[in-house]
Amino acid sequence: MTRPESDRQRLIMVGAGGMARAWIRRFLPVHADRVEIVALVDIAPEPLVEQGDFLGLPANRRFARMEDAFEAVDADCCAIVIPPAAHRWAVELAAARGLDILSEKPLADSWEDSVAIYRAVKAAGVKMQVMQNYRANPPILTLKQVIESGRLGRSYYIVSRFAADYRRRNAWGATFRHEMRHAILVEGSIHHFDQIRNLSGADCATIAGWEWNPGAPSFDGECLTLYTMQMTNGTFAQYEGTGLAGGWQNNWHNEYYRVECEGGAVVVDRDQVVRIYEHERGRGLRIEEVPPVPVEHGGHTAVIGQFLDWLAGGSTPPTHLDDNLQSTAMLFGAIEASARSETVNVAALVAAARA
Ligand SMILES: NC(=O)c1ccc[n+]([C@@H]2O[C@H](COP(=O)([O-])OP(=O)(O)OC[C@H]3O[C@@H](n4cnc5c(N)ncnc54)[C@H](O)[C@@H]3O)[C@@H](O)[C@H]2O)c1
């Protein structure tokens, strides 16, 4: 049953482009009884018209400048679905208005902006969650369930791989991804770093490795990455991220994760089937497919639901700002590690940001 409009969270939607289109048409409508879009912002006229018309918003609820929307419209919360370089400005405006915030990953495109966001949100006392939708996908929930069941014993290390064939310019959806610095890390690896934290059940202590561009014409910025991480619980992780994959693909939703444990390994590859591998000398290798954990909603829809539950007084969601700062620090620690060819203390970065 649809609840009275006054019960619904009034949300300012910042962004009407590629991902925002999916938020507006697919993810938010699932929660239509709890949230309504009261204003829409985009600097580009075309998506503003397209999504504004879809929503049936009057002209005075459509804005080219986010500061005008925050000034003119009464709201309870906002969603930020614009490129990372503009996240800080949006968060600072929303926080200053006392609005709770659900933002697309990554928090920002620099550590400086990420820390500024953290401080603005803390100073305003508003709630903020970051969209790390991959945590809520069935293969990952299944993988995590196997790890947490204890069947394979202690986890030793995690190996993860993202590999997409973006060897053609603009193959990665939006132009900005092919023009920005640190493209794979900032726009891609933040998901995988967050997943490594999720699967290891720990934060990152240190990170070492490199990002580079071997001269690929499809990217202005870095598009190959290899990193090794030490987690705070003694687990380790290794990560490969490539935007130039000419072979085996582990693209979005088809990433590879292997958790090596005392009693075996649990793996998910591009077919999204979770398999347990158990070897015994003399008997050989036993492979078992694990049925997926059933979920009503996965990905974005699930995370938006967590955010709305939180606003309604429910529990703090897993990817709230304080938690996400840890994944964000891995990202900018990775950039620094590559630039200096040194191991970076990620825990120290987080501690400094919180000081
Ligand atoms: N969670 C996921 O799986 C996932 C997938 C894709 C993108 N994203 C994230 O979503 C965000 C947006 O990416 P996208 O793919 O939609 O990009 P996009 O380029 O398709 O759309 C971005 C939109 O933002 C608008 N915009 C840019 N600067 C603005 C500003 N200052 N004020 C208002 N509007 C502005 C642009 O005009 C454009 O319409 C990024 O943070 C990206 O990382 C997340």
The ligand as a Tripos MOL2 file, in Angstrom:
@<TRIPOS>MOLECULE
LIG
   44    48     1     0     0
SMALL
NO_CHARGES

@<TRIPOS>ATOM
      1 N1         27.9360    1.6490   -8.4890 N.am      1 LIG1
      2 C1         28.0880    1.3420   -9.7550 C.2       1 LIG1
      3 O1         28.0170    0.1800  -10.1470 O.2       1 LIG1
      4 C2         28.3410    2.4440  -10.7260 C.ar      1 LIG1
      5 C3         28.3230    2.2090  -12.1130 C.ar      1 LIG1
      6 C4         28.5620    3.2980  -12.9720 C.ar      1 LIG1
      7 C5         28.8200    4.5460  -12.4490 C.ar      1 LIG1
      8 N2         28.8370    4.7270  -11.0980 N.ar      1 LIG1
      9 C6         29.1290    6.0440  -10.5020 C.3       1 LIG1
     10 O2         28.0760    6.9460  -10.7960 O.3       1 LIG1
     11 C7         28.6000    8.2720  -10.8850 C.3       1 LIG1
     12 C8         28.1690    8.8760  -12.2270 C.3       1 LIG1
     13 O3         28.6890    8.0780  -13.2820 O.3       1 LIG1
     14 P1         27.8850    7.8890  -14.6500 P.3       1 LIG1
     15 O4         28.3400    6.6130  -15.2510 O.co2     1 LIG1
     16 O5         26.4230    8.0970  -14.4290 O.co2     1 LIG1
     17 O6         28.4780    9.1090  -15.5060 O.3       1 LIG1
     18 P2         27.7570    9.8620  -16.7430 P.3       1 LIG1
     19 O7         28.8040   10.7010  -17.3640 O.co2     1 LIG1
     20 O8         27.0060    8.8790  -17.5710 O.co2     1 LIG1
     21 O9         26.6610   10.7990  -16.0340 O.3       1 LIG1
     22 C9         27.0410   11.8030  -15.1510 C.3       1 LIG1
     23 C10        26.0250   12.9270  -15.2210 C.3       1 LIG1
     24 O10        26.4060   13.9060  -14.2710 O.3       1 LIG1
     25 C11        26.2140   15.1910  -14.8620 C.3       1 LIG1
     26 N3         27.0830   16.1370  -14.1590 N.ar      1 LIG1
     27 C12        28.4200   16.2570  -14.2220 C.ar      1 LIG1
     28 N4         28.8590   17.2220  -13.3970 N.ar      1 LIG1
     29 C13        27.7710   17.7190  -12.7860 C.ar      1 LIG1
     30 C14        27.5620   18.7540  -11.8280 C.ar      1 LIG1
     31 N5         28.5870   19.4460  -11.3220 N.pl3     1 LIG1
     32 N6         26.3030   19.0010  -11.4310 N.ar      1 LIG1
     33 C15        25.2520   18.3250  -11.9320 C.ar      1 LIG1
     34 N7         25.3910   17.3450  -12.8670 N.ar      1 LIG1
     35 C16        26.6200   17.0270  -13.2670 C.ar      1 LIG1
     36 C17        26.5630   14.9950  -16.3340 C.3       1 LIG1
     37 O11        26.0090   15.9880  -17.1600 O.3       1 LIG1
     38 C18        25.9830   13.6130  -16.5980 C.3       1 LIG1
     39 O12        24.6460   13.6730  -17.0570 O.3       1 LIG1
     40 C19        30.1150    8.1640  -10.7040 C.3       1 LIG1
     41 O13        30.4660    8.4260   -9.3680 O.3       1 LIG1
     42 C20        30.3960    6.6990  -11.0310 C.3       1 LIG1
     43 O14        31.5270    6.1850  -10.3870 O.3       1 LIG1
     44 C21        28.6000    3.7160  -10.2440 C.ar      1 LIG1
@<TRIPOS>BOND
     1     1     2 1
     2     2     3 2
     3     2     4 1
     4     4     5 ar
     5     4    44 ar
     6     5     6 ar
     7     6     7 ar
     8     7     8 ar
     9     8     9 1
    10     8    44 ar
    11     9    10 1
    12     9    42 1
    13    10    11 1
    14    11    12 1
    15    11    40 1
    16    12    13 1
    17    13    14 1
    18    14    15 2
    19    14    16 1
    20    14    17 1
    21    17    18 1
    22    18    19 2
    23    18    20 1
    24    18    21 1
    25    21    22 1
    26    22    23 1
    27    23    24 1
    28    23    38 1
    29    24    25 1
    30    25    26 1
    31    25    36 1
    32    26    27 ar
    33    26    35 ar
    34    27    28 ar
    35    28    29 ar
    36    29    30 ar
    37    29    35 ar
    38    30    31 1
    39    30    32 ar
    40    32    33 ar
    41    33    34 ar
    42    34    35 ar
    43    36    37 1
    44    36    38 1
    45    38    39 1
    46    40    41 1
    47    40    42 1
    48    42    43 1
@<TRIPOS>SUBSTRUCTURE
     1 LIG1         1 GROUP 0 **** ****
